[in-house]
Amino acid sequence: MPLLMIPGPVEISPRVLEACSGAPSSHLAPDIIEAFGASLGLMRKAWLASDSAQPFVLPGSGTTAMEMAATNLLDPGDEAVVVWTGYFSDRMAEMLRRRGVKVTVVEAEPGDVPSLDAVGAALGSGSPRALFATHVDTSTGVRVDARALARLAADRGALSIFDGVCATGGERFEMQAWGADVYLTASQKAVGLPAGLGLLVVGERALEARKRLRVAPPLSLDFDSWIPIMRAYEERRPSYFATPPTTLLRGLLVALEEMLDGGMEARFAEHERAARRMRAGWGALGLSLLPKREEITANTLSALYLPDGVGPELAAEIGKRGVVVAGGLLPALRTRYFRVGHMGAVLKRPEALRATVGAVGEALGALGHRADVAAALSAFET
Ligand code: PMP
C-alpha cells in the first residue's frame, strides 16, 4: 500500500483499522451504544470543552458539520463575518448565503490571514451575530489565531465558529478557555478514522441561539433532531433519528482514546515537533511554504510552492516512490503548489515522515531540480 500523506484522509492506526473492520453491528447493539456514548464524553476532553457543551457525531463529513453550523445559529437576514484564509472559507460563506445570511468576508492574500483590526472592523459594534473562521485552511496551510478571534467575537457579542476539519486533534484548541462557541471537524483527518463522520462540539451560547431561531434548519441537520439522540447514547440508552455508520463508531472510540492517551498537550507538541522536522526537510530541499509567516503556518500539513521549472507532475513522480501527496486546491494558485499532510497516527512513525521527505526530494531530482536529499533527511536523525 502506498503511504497516504495527503491532508486527509490520512493513515490510520492499526487499532483503529481493526476496530472499524468486521461485520457491521446494529446501531442499538450494546457495543455500539457503549462506543457512541463514551466517544461523546471523550470529544469534550479532546476539544477541551466545558461539561455543558454538547458533542454531536453525525453521519456525513466535514461539510455536513459545516452546514449544521451554518443553519442552526442564524436566521435569514442575520449578519455574519467570515474570516477568509482559502478555499474552505468560500464554502462556509456560500453555505451562509444560502441560509439567507448577509455575509461580510474579510479578505486576505492567499497564504496570509486578515488582520485582527480588519476582522474587528467587520464585526463593528455588534450587528453581525457570528464570526466563522477556518482553524487551518487545507488549501493554503494557513492557521488562524483562533484564540484571538474567539476573544474578539465574544467582546463584540458574536458567536465564534471554527472549522477544525484540518486541525482538530493536531493543533492547539482550547474551546472552553478561549470562549469559542462551535468547533467542528471530520473523521478522516487528525482524528484518525476513515471518512464518514462529521464531529462537532457546540457550546451553551450556540445551543441558545438555535432555540431563538425563527426559521428551522433542515431536519437532518437540526440540533433539535440530534440532541435527544446524543443525550440518550451518553446515558447509554439506544436511540434513533438517522442511522449512524456503526463500524466508524467503534473506530471513533479507539481513535479518541489514542488521541487522549498522554493528554492533549502531548498531542499538540507531537504535531508541532513533526511539523518542525518536515519544514526543516522542505527548507533543505529548497522548497518554500505558501503561508507567509511562521506563526500562521499549520502544523498539520505543508503547502509548498513548486520550484522553478517543476510543474504539477511532481505529485505523480512522488507517487511513483510510494507516497501519495496532494496537488494545489486554491483556484488562483492551483498549478503552482502541492500539499503534504502530517497529522494523526502517522506521527508515531517517524520513518514514514522521513520516507515522505525522501520521496519528495528524489522526485524533485528526477524532474531536474537539484535537491540535497541527504541534508533534508538529516532533520530526522535524532
Ligand atoms: N473544511 C476544511 C478545512 C477541510 O479541509 C475540508 C476537507 N478537506 C472540509 C472543510 C470539508 O470536509 P469533507 O471533505 O469531510 O466534507
Residues whose N, C-alpha, C, O or C-beta is under 5 A from the ligand:
A	BS01	PMP	S61 G62 T63 T64 F88 V136 D137 T138 D163 V165 C166 A186
